[in-house]
Amino acid sequence: MLLQSPRKRLSRGKPEMPTTAGIAYVVAMTLLFALWIYGAVSLYFDVRYRFLPKLLSWLRERRSERRQLA
């Protein structure tokens, strides 16, 4: 004999319709995830094409200045 859970079993008839709050939650989480991904990709491109070249040129200048002083 199978044991039944104490929770009420879902009806096997018509599927239940999602609530407005549930749909709004899924839409909001999808929007927040998309904005989070956009921010991460923007940060990557900023670091790669803006900050990293400036850092490398600064290091090159610093090395050349050290060589001239020595």
C-alpha positions in Angstrom: 0.0 0.0 0.0 1.4 3.4 -1.0 1.6 6.1 1.7 0.0 9.3 0.8 1.5 12.6 1.8 -0.4 14.7 4.3 -0.6 17.5 1.7 -3.6 17.8 -0.5 -3.0 16.1 -3.8 -3.2 18.3 -6.9 -6.2 17.8 -9.1 -5.5 15.8 -12.2 -8.2 17.6 -14.1 -7.7 21.1 -15.6 -4.3 22.6 -15.0 -4.2 25.5 -12.6 -3.8 29.0 -14.1 -0.8 31.1 -13.0 -1.6 34.0 -10.8 -0.9 37.6 -11.7 1.6 37.9 -8.9 3.4 34.8 -10.1 3.7 36.2 -13.6 4.8 39.6 -12.3 7.5 37.8 -10.2 8.8 35.8 -13.2 8.9 39.0 -15.4 10.6 41.0 -12.6 13.3 38.3 -12.0 13.9 38.0 -15.8 14.3 41.8 -16.1 16.7 41.9 -13.1 18.7 39.0 -14.5 19.0 40.7 -17.9 20.2 44.0 -16.2 22.7 42.0 -14.1 24.1 40.3 -17.2 24.2 43.7 -19.0 26.2 45.2 -16.2 28.6 42.3 -16.0 29.3 42.5 -19.8 29.7 46.2 -19.6 32.2 45.9 -16.8 34.2 43.3 -18.8 34.4 45.6 -21.8 35.3 48.6 -19.8 38.1 46.8 -18.0 39.4 45.2 -21.2 39.3 48.2 -23.5 39.5 51.2 -21.2 41.3 50.4 -18.0 43.7 47.7 -19.0 45.3 49.7 -21.9 45.8 52.7 -19.5 47.3 50.4 -16.9 49.7 48.8 -19.4 50.8 52.2 -20.9 51.4 53.5 -17.4 53.5 50.4 -16.6 55.5 50.9 -19.8 56.2 54.5 -19.0 57.3 53.6 -15.5 59.7 51.0 -16.8 61.2 53.4 -19.3 61.6 56.1 -16.7 63.4 53.6 -14.4 65.8 52.6 -17.2 66.6 56.3 -17.9 67.4 56.9 -14.3 69.7 53.9 -14.0 
